[in-house]
């Protein structure tokens, strides 16, 4: 396999990109209550950090994106992706919640 170049990434807004599959309501955030409508609730359009559904929705969206750009998910670990490159080598991506580690023999392939 040879030496691998590594690149680490942290997706700061990962959980904000998850689409919700069910209706979720929340109380108005403190300091943002609408006067005279304090008992009203907000309907969420997107996932929020701290919401139980957030990690699952982020992963589903991430998994679909990886497949769309030619990566395959490992059958042994659902957080490991790989892609065969034109030169016959492989690029690997390891996902841990919203942290990623990319590995390839050529650093230029990682930056594409």
MOPAC internal coordinates of N, CA, C and O (Angstrom, degrees):
PM7 1SCF
backbone

  N    0.0000 0     0.00 0     0.00 0    0    0    0
  C    1.4445 1     0.00 0     0.00 0    1    0    0
  C    1.5269 1   110.12 1     0.00 0    2    1    0
  O    1.2310 1   119.12 1   140.03 1    3    2    1
  N    1.3057 1   119.28 1   -39.97 1    3    2    1
  C    1.4465 1   120.88 1   179.02 1    5    3    2
  C    1.5156 1   112.38 1    87.41 1    6    5    3
  O    1.2310 1   121.41 1     3.28 1    7    6    5
  N    1.3071 1   114.91 1  -176.72 1    7    6    5
  C    1.4635 1   120.50 1   179.49 1    9    7    6
  C    1.5196 1   110.55 1   -73.52 1   10    9    7
  O    1.2310 1   121.41 1   -35.47 1   11   10    9
  N    1.3126 1   114.90 1   144.53 1   11   10    9
  C    1.4593 1   120.36 1   178.51 1   13   11   10
  C    1.5221 1   109.90 1  -114.94 1   14   13   11
  O    1.2310 1   121.19 1   -39.25 1   15   14   13
  N    1.3175 1   115.32 1   140.75 1   15   14   13
  C    1.4603 1   122.33 1   172.53 1   17   15   14
  C    1.5274 1   106.72 1   -88.37 1   18   17   15
  O    1.2310 1   120.32 1   -39.59 1   19   18   17
  N    1.3235 1   117.00 1   140.41 1   19   18   17
  C    1.4636 1   121.19 1  -177.74 1   21   19   18
  C    1.5180 1   111.00 1  -118.63 1   22   21   19
  O    1.2310 1   121.49 1   -33.00 1   23   22   21
  N    1.3156 1   114.75 1   147.00 1   23   22   21
  C    1.4620 1   122.10 1   174.63 1   25   23   22
  C    1.5222 1   106.60 1  -140.16 1   26   25   23
  O    1.2310 1   120.36 1   -49.67 1   27   26   25
  N    1.3249 1   116.91 1   130.33 1   27   26   25
  C    1.4544 1   121.84 1  -179.24 1   29   27   26
  C    1.5197 1   108.98 1  -107.61 1   30   29   27
  O    1.2310 1   120.61 1   -39.74 1   31   30   29
  N    1.3406 1   116.44 1   140.26 1   31   30   29
  C    1.4648 1   121.82 1   179.70 1   33   31   30
  C    1.5219 1   109.68 1  -133.57 1   34   33   31
  O    1.2310 1   121.26 1   -32.94 1   35   34   33
  N    1.3085 1   115.19 1   147.06 1   35   34   33
  C    1.4585 1   121.64 1   174.92 1   37   35   34
  C    1.5224 1   106.58 1  -128.91 1   38   37   35
  O    1.2310 1   120.11 1   -60.83 1   39   38   37
  N    1.3147 1   117.40 1   119.17 1   39   38   37
  C    1.4612 1   121.74 1  -178.37 1   41   39   38
  C    1.5262 1   108.15 1   -89.91 1   42   41   39
  O    1.2310 1   120.43 1   -77.91 1   43   42   41
  N    1.3098 1   116.78 1   102.09 1   43   42   41
  C    1.4667 1   122.17 1  -175.05 1   45   43   42
  C    1.5239 1   113.05 1   -65.47 1   46   45   43
  O    1.2310 1   120.07 1   146.57 1   47   46   45
  N    1.3175 1   117.46 1   -33.43 1   47   46   45
  C    1.4630 1   120.62 1  -175.70 1   49   47   46
  C    1.5224 1   112.43 1  -108.54 1   50   49   47
  O    1.2310 1   120.27 1  -153.67 1   51   50   49
  N    1.3289 1   117.10 1    26.33 1   51   50   49
  C    1.4633 1   121.10 1  -174.13 1   53   51   50
  C    1.5250 1   113.13 1   -53.22 1   54   53   51
  O    1.2310 1   120.34 1   131.45 1   55   54   53
  N    1.3224 1   116.95 1   -48.55 1   55   54   53
  C    1.4522 1   119.30 1  -173.57 1   57   55   54
  C    1.5166 1   113.08 1   -74.56 1   58   57   55
  O    1.2310 1   119.82 1   169.87 1   59   58   57
  N    1.3120 1   117.95 1   -10.13 1   59   58   57
  C    1.4627 1   120.22 1   178.10 1   61   59   58
  C    1.5253 1   112.09 1   -82.71 1   62   61   59
  O    1.2310 1   120.15 1   173.43 1   63   62   61
  N    1.3209 1   117.32 1    -6.57 1   63   62   61
  C    1.4598 1   120.79 1  -176.55 1   65   63   62
  C    1.5267 1   113.29 1  -101.25 1   66   65   63
  O    1.2310 1   120.17 1   177.79 1   67   66   65
  N    1.3118 1   117.27 1    -2.21 1   67   66   65
  C    1.4555 1   119.96 1  -179.29 1   69   67   66
  C    1.5145 1   111.84 1   -78.51 1   70   69   67
  O    1.2310 1   120.83 1   -46.28 1   71   70   69
  N    1.3169 1   116.02 1   133.72 1   71   70   69
  C    1.4611 1   120.94 1   176.30 1   73   71   70
  C    1.5295 1   108.44 1   -88.52 1   74   73   71
  O    1.2310 1   120.35 1   -43.51 1   75   74   73
  N    1.3005 1   116.94 1   136.49 1   75   74   73
  C    1.4553 1   121.44 1   179.98 1   77   75   74
  C    1.5284 1   109.94 1   -84.66 1   78   77   75
  O    1.2310 1   121.07 1   -37.63 1   79   78   77
  N    1.3250 1   115.56 1   142.37 1   79   78   77
  C    1.4640 1   120.90 1   179.88 1   81   79   78
  C    1.5282 1   112.04 1  -100.55 1   82   81   79
  O    1.2310 1   120.68 1   168.88 1   83   82   81
  N    1.3241 1   116.31 1   -11.12 1   83   82   81
  C    1.4487 1   120.04 1   178.77 1   85   83   82
  C    1.5292 1   108.67 1  -131.73 1   86   85   83
  O    1.2310 1   121.29 1   -14.19 1   87   86   85
  N    1.3273 1   115.13 1   165.81 1   87   86   85
  C    1.4600 1   118.33 1   178.53 1   89   87   86
  C    1.5256 1   108.71 1   -80.48 1   90   89   87
  O    1.2310 1   121.45 1   -50.89 1   91   90   89
  N    1.3316 1   114.82 1   129.11 1   91   90   89
  C    1.4578 1   120.70 1   178.16 1   93   91   90
  C    1.5223 1   107.63 1  -128.51 1   94   93   91
  O    1.2310 1   121.71 1   -50.08 1   95   94   93
  N    1.3294 1   114.33 1   129.92 1   95   94   93
  C    1.4518 1   121.26 1   179.38 1   97   95   94
  C    1.5228 1   109.07 1  -113.04 1   98   97   95
  O    1.2310 1   120.71 1   -29.75 1   99   98   97
  N    1.3158 1   116.25 1   150.25 1   99   98   97
  C    1.4669 1   120.50 1   176.06 1  101   99   98
  C    1.5233 1   109.24 1  -138.38 1  102  101   99
  O    1.2310 1   121.23 1   -22.62 1  103  102  101
  N    1.3202 1   115.26 1   157.38 1  103  102  101
  C    1.4542 1   119.66 1   175.01 1  105  103  102
  C    1.5178 1   108.75 1   -66.49 1  106  105  103
  O    1.2310 1   120.80 1   -24.90 1  107  106  105
  N    1.3039 1   116.08 1   155.10 1  107  106  105
  C    1.4609 1   119.75 1   176.81 1  109  107  106
  C    1.5328 1   108.15 1   -62.16 1  110  109  107
  O    1.2310 1   120.15 1   -45.62 1  111  110  109
  N    1.3176 1   117.32 1   134.38 1  111  110  109
  C    1.4691 1   120.02 1  -179.79 1  113  111  110
  C    1.5270 1   111.30 1   -61.32 1  114  113  111
  O    1.2310 1   120.98 1   -36.23 1  115  114  113
  N    1.3239 1   115.72 1   143.77 1  115  114  113
  C    1.4653 1   121.22 1   178.90 1  117  115  114
  C    1.5274 1   109.78 1   -57.10 1  118  117  115
  O    1.2310 1   121.02 1   -48.33 1  119  118  117
  N    1.3050 1   115.65 1   131.67 1  119  118  117
  C    1.4590 1   120.99 1  -179.13 1  121  119  118
  C    1.5177 1   112.90 1    91.11 1  122  121  119
  O    1.2310 1   120.17 1   170.70 1  123  122  121
  N    1.3304 1   117.28 1    -9.30 1  123  122  121
  C    1.4614 1   121.16 1  -179.19 1  125  123  122
  C    1.5342 1   111.22 1  -121.80 1  126  125  123
  O    1.2310 1   120.45 1  -163.90 1  127  126  125
  N    1.3261 1   116.74 1    16.10 1  127  126  125
  C    1.4537 1   119.89 1   179.29 1  129  127  126
  C    1.5242 1   110.39 1   -66.22 1  130  129  127
  O    1.2310 1   120.62 1   -37.56 1  131  130  129
  N    1.3092 1   116.41 1   142.44 1  131  130  129
  C    1.4625 1   121.76 1   177.30 1  133  131  130
  C    1.5251 1   107.17 1   -86.43 1  134  133  131
  O    1.2310 1   120.61 1   -55.83 1  135  134  133
  N    1.3206 1   116.43 1   124.17 1  135  134  133
  C    1.4579 1   121.58 1  -178.65 1  137  135  134
  C    1.5279 1   110.60 1   -57.31 1  138  137  135
  O    1.2310 1   121.27 1   -48.38 1  139  138  137
  N    1.3047 1   115.18 1   131.62 1  139  138  137
  C    1.4543 1   120.64 1  -179.61 1  141  139  138
  C    1.5241 1   113.70 1    83.31 1  142  141  139
  O    1.2310 1   120.00 1   172.31 1  143  142  141
  N    1.3424 1   117.61 1    -7.69 1  143  142  141
  C    1.4718 1   121.90 1  -179.94 1  145  143  142
  C    1.5364 1   110.09 1  -130.45 1  146  145  143
  O    1.2310 1   120.93 1  -143.62 1  147  146  145
  N    1.3229 1   115.83 1    36.38 1  147  146  145
  C    1.4600 1   120.91 1  -175.93 1  149  147  146
  C    1.5301 1   113.54 1   -61.31 1  150  149  147
  O    1.2310 1   120.47 1   154.87 1  151  150  149
  N    1.3288 1   116.71 1   -25.13 1  151  150  149
  C    1.4709 1   120.07 1  -179.45 1  153  151  150
  C    1.5286 1   113.10 1   -88.98 1  154  153  151
  O    1.2310 1   120.01 1   179.24 1  155  154  153
  N    1.3129 1   117.59 1    -0.76 1  155  154  153
  C    1.4609 1   120.93 1   177.53 1  157  155  154
  C    1.5326 1   109.19 1   -73.37 1  158  157  155
  O    1.2310 1   120.85 1   -20.82 1  159  158  157
  N    1.3219 1   115.98 1   159.18 1  159  158  157
  C    1.4644 1   121.23 1   177.38 1  161  159  158
  C    1.5266 1   109.31 1  -121.41 1  162  161  159
  O    1.2310 1   121.18 1   -13.81 1  163  162  161
  N    1.3175 1   115.35 1   166.19 1  163  162  161
  C    1.4708 1   121.88 1   178.73 1  165  163  162
  C    1.5220 1   109.47 1  -105.29 1  166  165  163
  O    1.2310 1   120.21 1   -42.26 1  167  166  165
  N    1.3162 1   117.20 1   137.74 1  167  166  165
  C    1.4560 1   122.76 1   172.92 1  169  167  166
  C    1.5200 1   107.16 1   -92.30 1  170  169  167
  O    1.2310 1   120.45 1   -58.02 1  171  170  169
  N    1.3176 1   116.75 1   121.98 1  171  170  169
  C    1.4634 1   120.30 1  -178.94 1  173  171  170
  C    1.5239 1   110.73 1   -78.29 1  174  173  171
  O    1.2310 1   120.82 1   -44.45 1  175  174  173
  N    1.3215 1   116.04 1   135.55 1  175  174  173
  C    1.4588 1   121.78 1   175.11 1  177  175  174
  C    1.5246 1   111.51 1   -96.30 1  178  177  175
  O    1.2310 1   120.57 1   151.15 1  179  178  177
  N    1.3222 1   116.52 1   -28.85 1  179  178  177
  C    1.4679 1   122.91 1  -178.69 1  181  179  178
  C    1.5111 1   108.52 1  -132.10 1  182  181  179
  O    1.2310 1   121.61 1   -16.69 1  183  182  181
  N    1.3112 1   114.52 1   163.31 1  183  182  181
  C    1.4458 1   121.31 1   178.94 1  185  183  182
  C    1.5288 1   110.83 1   -68.99 1  186  185  183
  O    1.2310 1   120.56 1   -30.15 1  187  186  185
  N    1.3184 1   116.54 1   149.85 1  187  186  185
  C    1.4604 1   122.64 1   177.57 1  189  187  186
  C    1.5191 1   109.96 1  -117.47 1  190  189  187
  O    1.2310 1   120.76 1   -29.81 1  191  190  189
  N    1.3152 1   116.15 1   150.19 1  191  190  189
  C    1.4552 1   120.63 1   174.24 1  193  191  190
  C    1.5260 1   108.44 1   -61.60 1  194  193  191
  O    1.2310 1   120.10 1   -46.73 1  195  194  193
  N    1.3080 1   117.42 1   133.27 1  195  194  193
  C    1.4597 1   121.19 1  -179.56 1  197  195  194
  C    1.5204 1   112.96 1    97.06 1  198  197  195
  O    1.2310 1   119.92 1   164.62 1  199  198  197
  N    1.3142 1   117.77 1   -15.38 1  199  198  197
  C    1.4542 1   121.91 1   177.32 1  201  199  198
  C    1.5287 1   108.52 1   -74.94 1  202  201  199
  O    1.2310 1   119.96 1   -42.98 1  203  202  201
  N    1.3301 1   117.69 1   137.02 1  203  202  201
  C    1.4649 1   120.90 1  -177.48 1  205  203  202
  C    1.5303 1   112.24 1   -56.45 1  206  205  203
  O    1.2310 1   120.15 1   145.09 1  207  206  205
  N    1.3085 1   117.32 1   -34.91 1  207  206  205
  C    1.4625 1   121.60 1  -176.56 1  209  207  206
  C    1.5330 1   112.75 1   -78.04 1  210  209  207
  O    1.2310 1   119.74 1   164.61 1  211  210  209
  N    1.3140 1   118.11 1   -15.39 1  211  210  209
  C    1.4666 1   121.75 1  -171.65 1  213  211  210
  C    1.5282 1   114.72 1   -56.56 1  214  213  211
  O    1.2310 1   119.15 1   127.76 1  215  214  213
  N    1.3365 1   119.23 1   -52.24 1  215  214  213
  C    1.4717 1   118.22 1  -179.05 1  217  215  214
  C    1.5283 1   113.12 1   -60.61 1  218  217  215
  O    1.2310 1   120.60 1   139.69 1  219  218  217
  N    1.3268 1   116.45 1   -40.31 1  219  218  217
  C    1.4670 1   119.97 1  -179.85 1  221  219  218
  C    1.5235 1   111.21 1   -64.25 1  222  221  219
  O    1.2310 1   120.39 1   135.57 1  223  222  221
  N    1.3316 1   116.87 1   -44.43 1  223  222  221
  C    1.4659 1   120.58 1  -178.83 1  225  223  222
  C    1.5285 1   111.01 1   -67.54 1  226  225  223
  O    1.2310 1   120.06 1   141.17 1  227  226  225
  N    1.3207 1   117.48 1   -38.83 1  227  226  225
  C    1.4658 1   121.47 1   176.47 1  229  227  226
  C    1.5168 1   109.58 1   -61.21 1  230  229  227
  O    1.2310 1   120.22 1   133.83 1  231  230  229
  N    1.3349 1   117.18 1   -46.17 1  231  230  229
  C    1.4583 1   120.56 1  -178.03 1  233  231  230
  C    1.5323 1   110.81 1   -63.53 1  234  233  231
  O    1.2310 1   119.72 1   137.51 1  235  234  233
  N    1.3093 1   118.13 1   -42.49 1  235  234  233
  C    1.4657 1   120.77 1  -179.88 1  237  235  234
  C    1.5288 1   110.78 1   -60.87 1  238  237  235
  O    1.2310 1   120.48 1   136.76 1  239  238  237
  N    1.3208 1   116.69 1   -43.24 1  239  238  237
  C    1.4653 1   120.18 1  -179.99 1  241  239  238
  C    1.5306 1   110.41 1   -68.21 1  242  241  239
  O    1.2310 1   120.54 1   137.79 1  243  242  241
  N    1.3252 1   116.58 1   -42.21 1  243  242  241
  C    1.4571 1   121.60 1   178.73 1  245  243  242
  C    1.5262 1   111.02 1   -62.22 1  246  245  243
  O    1.2310 1   120.17 1   134.19 1  247  246  245
  N    1.3171 1   117.29 1   -45.81 1  247  246  245
  C    1.4620 1   122.66 1  -179.65 1  249  247  246
  C    1.5249 1   111.16 1   -60.16 1  250  249  247
  O    1.2310 1   120.23 1   136.33 1  251  250  249
  N    1.3167 1   117.16 1   -43.67 1  251  250  249
  C    1.4702 1   121.08 1   178.55 1  253  251  250
  C    1.5262 1   110.62 1   -63.96 1  254  253  251
  O    1.2310 1   120.31 1   139.55 1  255  254  253
  N    1.3345 1   117.01 1   -40.45 1  255  254  253
  C    1.4613 1   120.33 1   179.06 1  257  255  254
  C    1.5326 1   110.67 1   -64.34 1  258  257  255
  O    1.2310 1   120.29 1   134.27 1  259  258  257
  N    1.3138 1   117.05 1   -45.73 1  259  258  257
  C    1.4723 1   120.27 1  -179.17 1  261  259  258
  C    1.5250 1   110.98 1   -59.44 1  262  261  259
  O    1.2310 1   120.30 1   138.17 1  263  262  261
  N    1.3139 1   117.04 1   -41.83 1  263  262  261
  C    1.4649 1   120.65 1   177.61 1  265  263  262
  C    1.5256 1   110.33 1   -63.60 1  266  265  263
  O    1.2310 1   120.24 1   142.58 1  267  266  265
  N    1.3194 1   117.15 1   -37.42 1  267  266  265
  C    1.4648 1   120.60 1  -177.55 1  269  267  266
  C    1.5328 1   112.63 1   -68.14 1  270  269  267
  O    1.2310 1   119.87 1   157.84 1  271  270  269
  N    1.3282 1   117.86 1   -22.16 1  271  270  269
  C    1.4749 1   120.36 1   178.88 1  273  271  270
  C    1.5256 1   111.98 1  -105.18 1  274  273  271
  O    1.2310 1   120.46 1  -163.37 1  275  274  273
  N    1.3340 1   116.73 1    16.63 1  275  274  273
  C    1.4516 1   121.03 1   170.44 1  277  275  274
  C    1.5123 1   117.56 1    93.26 1  278  277  275
  O    1.2310 1   119.82 1  -173.36 1  279  278  277
  N    1.3212 1   117.94 1     6.64 1  279  278  277
  C    1.4592 1   119.85 1   176.26 1  281  279  278
  C    1.5208 1   109.92 1   -84.03 1  282  281  279
  O    1.2310 1   121.41 1   -31.43 1  283  282  281
  N    1.3215 1   114.91 1   148.57 1  283  282  281
  C    1.4556 1   120.59 1   174.43 1  285  283  282
  C    1.5176 1   108.52 1  -111.13 1  286  285  283
  O    1.2310 1   120.79 1   -35.63 1  287  286  285
  N    1.3115 1   116.09 1   144.37 1  287  286  285
  C    1.4625 1   120.97 1   177.30 1  289  287  286
  C    1.5279 1   107.98 1   -86.33 1  290  289  287
  O    1.2310 1   120.63 1   -42.72 1  291  290  289
  N    1.3113 1   116.41 1   137.28 1  291  290  289
  C    1.4580 1   121.59 1   177.35 1  293  291  290
  C    1.5196 1   109.86 1   -62.85 1  294  293  291
  O    1.2310 1   120.41 1   -40.34 1  295  294  293
  N    1.3075 1   116.81 1   139.66 1  295  294  293
  C    1.4630 1   119.63 1   176.74 1  297  295  294
  C    1.5238 1   111.47 1   -78.46 1  298  297  295
  O    1.2310 1   120.26 1   169.19 1  299  298  297
  N    1.3241 1   117.10 1   -10.81 1  299  298  297
  C    1.4628 1   121.68 1  -178.50 1  301  299  298
  C    1.5296 1   113.05 1   -97.80 1  302  301  299
  O    1.2310 1   120.49 1   153.63 1  303  302  301
  N    1.3153 1   116.68 1   -26.37 1  303  302  301
  C    1.4623 1   121.15 1  -179.57 1  305  303  302
  C    1.5215 1   107.74 1  -147.22 1  306  305  303
  O    1.2310 1   120.29 1   -63.23 1  307  306  305
  N    1.3258 1   117.04 1   116.77 1  307  306  305
  C    1.4715 1   121.04 1  -174.06 1  309  307  306
  C    1.5275 1   113.34 1   -70.82 1  310  309  307
  O    1.2310 1   119.82 1   176.20 1  311  310  309
  N    1.3168 1   117.95 1    -3.80 1  311  310  309
  C    1.4697 1   121.04 1   178.40 1  313  311  310
  C    1.5263 1   111.91 1  -107.28 1  314  313  311
  O    1.2310 1   120.35 1  -166.81 1  315  314  313
  N    1.3202 1   116.94 1    13.19 1  315  314  313
  C    1.4664 1   121.89 1   177.12 1  317  315  314
  C    1.5274 1   108.01 1  -117.37 1  318  317  315
  O    1.2310 1   121.12 1   -53.34 1  319  318  317
  N    1.3253 1   115.47 1   126.66 1  319  318  317
  C    1.4584 1   122.59 1   179.37 1  321  319  318
  C    1.5167 1   108.64 1  -121.73 1  322  321  319
  O    1.2310 1   120.71 1   -28.64 1  323  322  321
  N    1.3232 1   116.24 1   151.36 1  323  322  321
  C    1.4601 1   119.98 1   177.03 1  325  323  322
  C    1.5147 1   110.02 1  -145.93 1  326  325  323
  O    1.2310 1   121.80 1   -23.25 1  327  326  325
  N    1.3330 1   114.15 1   156.75 1  327  326  325
  C    1.4647 1   120.64 1  -179.27 1  329  327  326
  C    1.5271 1   107.65 1  -145.94 1  330  329  327
  O    1.2310 1   120.58 1   -48.66 1  331  330  329
  N    1.3122 1   116.50 1   131.34 1  331  330  329
  C    1.4533 1   120.97 1   176.15 1  333  331  330
  C    1.5262 1   108.56 1   -81.50 1  334  333  331
  O    1.2310 1   120.95 1   -52.49 1  335  334  333
  N    1.3240 1   115.78 1   127.51 1  335  334  333
  C    1.4617 1   121.44 1  -177.56 1  337  335  334
  C    1.5209 1   110.95 1   -91.21 1  338  337  335
  O    1.2310 1   120.24 1   -11.18 1  339  338  337
  N    1.3171 1   117.16 1   168.82 1  339  338  337
  C    1.4634 1   122.50 1  -176.51 1  341  339  338
  C    1.5263 1   112.64 1   -60.01 1  342  341  339
  O    1.2310 1   120.01 1   148.53 1  343  342  341
  N    1.3302 1   117.59 1   -31.47 1  343  342  341
  C    1.4682 1   120.52 1  -179.16 1  345  343  342
  C    1.5345 1   112.65 1   -83.36 1  346  345  343
  O    1.2310 1   120.18 1  -175.73 1  347  346  345
  N    1.3216 1   117.26 1     4.27 1  347  346  345
  C    1.4561 1   121.86 1   178.26 1  349  347  346
  C    1.5220 1   113.92 1    91.77 1  350  349  347
  O    1.2310 1   120.30 1   170.85 1  351  350  349
  N    1.3204 1   117.03 1    -9.15 1  351  350  349
  C    1.4659 1   119.83 1   177.88 1  353  351  350
  C    1.5292 1   109.12 1   -83.55 1  354  353  351
  O    1.2310 1   121.01 1    -3.31 1  355  354  353
  N    1.3123 1   115.68 1   176.69 1  355  354  353
  C    1.4573 1   120.77 1  -178.93 1  357  355  354
  C    1.5222 1   111.12 1  -120.30 1  358  357  355
  O    1.2310 1   121.35 1   -27.93 1  359  358  357
  N    1.3162 1   115.02 1   152.07 1  359  358  357
  C    1.4597 1   122.36 1   169.59 1  361  359  358
  C    1.5237 1   105.82 1  -114.04 1  362  361  359
  O    1.2310 1   121.11 1   -43.03 1  363  362  361
  N    1.3158 1   115.47 1   136.97 1  363  362  361
  C    1.4523 1   121.34 1  -179.01 1  365  363  362
  C    1.5201 1   109.65 1  -118.84 1  366  365  363
  O    1.2310 1   120.76 1   -35.67 1  367  366  365
  N    1.3172 1   116.16 1   144.33 1  367  366  365
  C    1.4474 1   121.76 1   174.46 1  369  367  366
  C    1.5228 1   107.56 1  -130.71 1  370  369  367
  O    1.2310 1   121.04 1   -54.58 1  371  370  369
  N    1.3216 1   115.61 1   125.42 1  371  370  369
  C    1.4572 1   121.90 1   176.63 1  373  371  370
  C    1.5147 1   107.50 1  -110.39 1  374  373  371
  O    1.2310 1   120.52 1   -52.02 1  375  374  373
  N    1.3151 1   116.61 1   127.98 1  375  374  373
  C    1.4632 1   122.54 1  -176.36 1  377  375  374
  C    1.5157 1   109.65 1  -112.41 1  378  377  375
  O    1.2310 1   120.67 1   -49.73 1  379  378  377
  N    1.3166 1   116.32 1   130.27 1  379  378  377
  C    1.4603 1   121.60 1   172.64 1  381  379  378
  C    1.5232 1   106.99 1  -131.78 1  382  381  379
  O    1.2310 1   120.39 1   -79.07 1  383  382  381
  N    1.3109 1   116.85 1   100.93 1  383  382  381
  C    1.4574 1   125.76 1  -175.41 1  385  383  382
  C    1.5330 1   109.15 1    55.91 1  386  385  383
  O    1.2310 1   119.28 1    82.28 1  387  386  385
  N    1.3385 1   118.97 1   -97.72 1  387  386  385
  C    1.4608 1   120.46 1   179.15 1  389  387  386
  C    1.5274 1   111.92 1  -119.95 1  390  389  387
  O    1.2310 1   120.46 1  -163.29 1  391  390  389
  N    1.3273 1   116.73 1    16.71 1  391  390  389
  C    1.4661 1   122.66 1   175.01 1  393  391  390
  C    1.5167 1   109.19 1  -108.22 1  394  393  391
  O    1.2310 1   120.72 1   -39.10 1  395  394  393
  N    1.3334 1   116.23 1   140.90 1  395  394  393
  C    1.4619 1   121.07 1  -178.65 1  397  395  394
  C    1.5171 1   110.45 1  -131.75 1  398  397  395
  O    1.2310 1   121.64 1   -32.43 1  399  398  397
  N    1.3136 1   114.48 1   147.57 1  399  398  397
  C    1.4502 1   121.40 1   173.30 1  401  399  398
  C    1.5224 1   106.56 1  -126.10 1  402  401  399
  O    1.2310 1   120.73 1   -58.92 1  403  402  401
  N    1.3289 1   116.21 1   121.08 1  403  402  401
  C    1.4631 1   122.22 1   177.41 1  405  403  402
  C    1.5146 1   108.44 1  -103.42 1  406  405  403
  O    1.2310 1   120.71 1   -41.81 1  407  406  405
  N    1.3140 1   116.25 1   138.19 1  407  406  405
  C    1.4603 1   120.83 1   179.11 1  409  407  406
  C    1.5286 1   109.24 1  -136.71 1  410  409  407
  O    1.2310 1   121.04 1   -46.92 1  411  410  409
  N    1.3355 1   115.61 1   133.08 1  411  410  409
  C    1.4660 1   122.12 1   177.61 1  413  411  410
  C    1.5224 1   107.68 1  -157.37 1  414  413  411
  O    1.2310 1   120.51 1   -18.77 1  415  414  413
  N    1.3269 1   116.63 1   161.23 1  415  414  413
  C    1.4605 1   119.60 1   179.83 1  417  415  414
  C    1.5216 1   111.56 1   -73.28 1  418  417  415
  O    1.2310 1   120.25 1   157.30 1  419  418  417
  N    1.3225 1   117.13 1   -22.70 1  419  418  417
  C    1.4552 1   121.88 1  -177.16 1  421  419  418
  C    1.5237 1   109.15 1  -122.24 1  422  421  419
  O    1.2310 1   119.96 1   -61.07 1  423  422  421
  N    1.3248 1   117.67 1   118.93 1  423  422  421
  C    1.4668 1   121.71 1  -177.89 1  425  423  422
  C    1.5312 1   111.57 1   -61.79 1  426  425  423
  O    1.2310 1   119.92 1   151.77 1  427  426  425
  N    1.3191 1   117.75 1   -28.23 1  427  426  425
  C    1.4756 1   120.46 1   178.70 1  429  427  426
  C    1.5310 1   110.84 1   -64.24 1  430  429  427
  O    1.2310 1   120.20 1   147.25 1  431  430  429
  N    1.3195 1   117.22 1   -32.75 1  431  430  429
  C    1.4711 1   119.85 1   178.49 1  433  431  430
  C    1.5174 1   110.07 1   -66.71 1  434  433  431
  O    1.2310 1   119.88 1   144.56 1  435  434  433
  N    1.3138 1   117.83 1   -35.44 1  435  434  433
  C    1.4610 1   122.20 1  -179.40 1  437  435  434
  C    1.5313 1   109.96 1   -66.27 1  438  437  435
  O    1.2310 1   120.31 1   141.49 1  439  438  437
  N    1.3085 1   117.01 1   -38.51 1  439  438  437
  C    1.4727 1   121.07 1  -174.32 1  441  439  438
  C    1.5295 1   113.03 1   -79.28 1  442  441  439
  O    1.2310 1   119.21 1   171.90 1  443  442  441
  N    1.3166 1   119.11 1    -8.10 1  443  442  441
  C    1.4668 1   120.90 1  -178.92 1  445  443  442
  C    1.4835 1   112.23 1   -68.48 1  446  445  443
  O    1.2310 1   120.10 1   180.00 1  447  446  445

